[in-house]
Amino acid sequence: MLARTIPKTGEALPALGLGTWQTFDVGEAPAERDPLREVLRRFFEGGGRLIDSSPMYGRSESVVGDLIRGTPWAREAFIATKVWTEGVGAGERQMAESERRMGGRLDLVEVHNLLDVNSHLPTLRAWKEERRIRYIGITHYSASAFEAMERILGSEHVDFVQLPYSVAVREAEKRLLPAAQATGTAVIAMRPFEGGSLFREARKKPLPPFAAEFGAASWAQLFLKWILAHPAVTVVIPATSNPEHLSDDLKAGLGPLPSEALRKRLLAYLGA
């Protein structure tokens, strides 16, 4: 598995992570949880570590915690979640609940969608100093927040920033990804498939022959390798409840990545 280093510490992190939005928000029935247990088994056996969740994602935190608790996976996992509420006290309580749900430890906590970010960052720093968490960060799903995120990267010295980035959504390339590089901030790229809409359009065409030049054998691998080829990106987090899709995604972390010329060629091929 391709690994990237977290700039502020030098810790190596596998470049393929796992998102949980919608996919892990399930009940307790075996029919709902067994496929997710298999997703996690393949994820860890394939070299993955970072699992990303949020209190905003319904039962996802609890499901992750239930499925990894007491397994060897719990030691391997890099657990990332978010604080998504207003007020210092509410934030502390929510983070403590996330900690409990996800197995008793958190590696990374980010302020979700910058909600009350000025209240939460001091708490995150305090938890980091106490070694209750290891990394702190910020997220937002919308390019309209990129200017504010860029300011925070320059002034608050966070460890991670999570942002949307895909062949169809490239606004982050203009300033936010360069700002992450300049400030030594790790980047988690979310929504790599734009909720599946990229597949609906791409599958109207055959996989381009030049995909073989960097070992992409599916559209999913092609889209993920395109993202990982940007030097600012640390981890990309596709989300799935399908074990076969997970196995396909993981192959994007193997072998070469496309050159900048091939990245541009793909955009031209897609008319993006």
N, C-alpha and C positions, 0 to 999 in steps of 0.2 A: 504494500500500500504506500502510495506517495505520502510523504509527511512534510509538513511545513512547521517552522518554528514560530512560537509566540514571541513577537519582537521584544517585549519588555523583560522577558525572563530567559529566552532561549529554549524553553521547553518544547520538545517535538510533539506534534499533534497530527494524527492521520487526517488527510485532507478531505475524506468523505465522512460526514457526520450523518445524523438521522434526526429529521424533524418529526414532531408529533401532533401538529395542528390537524384537527379533524380525525386523523387516522387512529389515534390512541384514545379518543373519547368514546369508550365503549363501556358496557356493563360487565357483570361478573360471569356470564354464561360461558362455558368452554368454547362454544361455537364462535364467540366473539374474541376471546382471549388467546385461544390456541394459535391462530395465524400470527398474532403479534409476538407470542413467545418464540415462534419459529423465525420471524423477522429478526428478533434480537439475537437469537442463536447464530444465525448466518452473519449478522452484522459484526458481532464480536469475533467470531471465528475467521471472518474475512479481514480483520485488522482494524475495524472501526472502534472509536472510543467516545466521541462527543454525541450526547443525546440532548436535544434542545426541547424545552417545554415552557409552559407559562400557566399561571392561575387562570388566565383568560381562556385556556383551551379545555374547559370543562373538566372531565375526570382524567385527563391525560397524565398529569403528574402522579396521581395515585396509581394508575395502571402501570406506569413505568416502575414505580417503587415496588408494587406488588410482584411484578414479573422478574425483577432482578434481585430482590431481597433474598439473602441466603445463598446466592449462586456465586460462582467465580467471576461472573460478569460484573458484580457489584464492585469488585476491587479494580477492574480494568476501566470502568466507565469514567468518563469526564462529564459530570452532571451540570448542565446549564439550564437555568430557568430565569424568571423575571419577577420584578415587583410591579404591580399594576393596580394601584390604588392611590388615594390622596391622603396626605398627612403622615407625619413621622411615626406616630404610634400605630396607625393602621398598617403602614409599610413594614414595621418591625414584626407585627403579628402575622402578616401575610407571609413574610419570608420564613418565619419560624414554622408556619404550617407547611410551606413548601419543603422545608428541610425534613420535617417529619414524614410527609408523603413520599418523598423521593429516596428514602432509605437512611436518613440521618446525617447526610453531608451534602454540601453543595460546592462545586468547584468554581462556578461562574454565576453571578447574578447581575442582570442588566435591568435598567429602567425601561419598561415596556412603553414604546411609543412616546417617550419623553414625558409621560404623565407625572406631574409634580416632581420633575427631575431635581430641582434645587433642594427639595426636602429630603429626597432619598439618597443623593450622592454622599452626604456626610455620614449617613447610617452605613452605607456600603463600605466607605473607607474605614469606619470604626470596626465593622465586622472583619474586614480584611486585616487590620492591625491586630485583632484578637485571634487571627488565624481560623476564624469560623468559616470564612470563604477565602478563595485564593485569588480570584480575579473579579473585576467589576467592569461594567460596560453600559452602553445605551443602544436602543433600537428604534427604528421607525419604518413603517411600511410604505410611506409616501415620499415622493421626491420633493414635495412642498416643505418638508422638514429638513432637507439636506443642508440648507444654510445654517440653521440652528445647530445641527449636528456638527458641522464643520467648526463652528465657534467653540463648542464643547471639547472637541478633540484638541483644539489649540490651547485651551485654558484649564481643563480639568484633569488631564493626564489619565484618562481611563485606559483600561487594558484592551477592551474589545468594542467594536461597533458592528451591529447587525443591520443589514440593509438589503433591499431587493436588487437583484442583478441577474440578468439573463440576456439571451440574444435579442429579446424583444424589448427589454427595459434596461437601457444603458445610460440613464441620466447620471448615475454615480461616477461614470468615467470622467465627467467634466472637471469636478473639483473634489468630491468626497473621497474617492479612492486615492487620488494623489495626496490629499490631506492625511489620510490614514498612513500612507507610506512615510510622509514627512514627519509625523508625530510618533512613529513606531507603534501604531495601534493595529492589533489583529482584526481581520475582517471575516465575519460570518456572512456568507451570501445565502439569502433565503429566496424562496419562490423561483427555483431554477427552471421549472417547467410552466410557470404562470398558471398554476392550478390545473394543468393538463391541456390548456388551450394551445400550447405550442405543438403538441402532438397532433391535434386535430388539423392544424394547417400543414405541418411538415409532412404528414403521411399522405398528402395529396401528391407528393413527389417521391421518387426513389431516394434511398440514402445516397449521397453524392460519392462518386468513386474515390475522391481524394480523402475521404474519411479513413480509408485503409492506411494512409500514410502515417497516421498516429494511433492506429489500433482501435478505432471506434467502430463497433459492429452493430450499433443500434442508435436510434435517435436520442435515447436517454443518455447513452455514453457520449455521444457527440455534443449534446448541450452541456453536459457536466464538464467535459474536458475543455470546452470553449471557455467556460467560466474559470476553471482552475488555471488556465494558461495566463490569466492576468496576474502579474507579479504581486499585486496588493492582496489577493484573496488568500486567506489562511485555510478556511473550511467552507464547504458548501453542504447544505442540509436538505436534500430531497426528503419528502415524507411519503411513506407508503405503508399499507397494511397487507400488501401482497408479497409473500416471500420470494416469488420468482422475479418480481420487479426489483426487489432489494438486491438480489444476486446480480441482476443486470446492471444496476446502478453502481455497485461496488467495483465492477470492472473498469469504470472510468478512472479509478485510482491506480490503475496498473499501466505500465508502458509509457510511451512518450506523450507529450502534449502538443497541440498544434502551434506552429509558428504564428507570428503576427500576420504574415501574409495569408496563411491558411484561415485564420480567424476572419479576416476581411473577406476572403473568398466565400466562406460559409454565409456571411451576411448577404453578400451579393446573390448567392444561390437561392437564399430564402426570400430575397426582395425585402430584407429588413432594413 
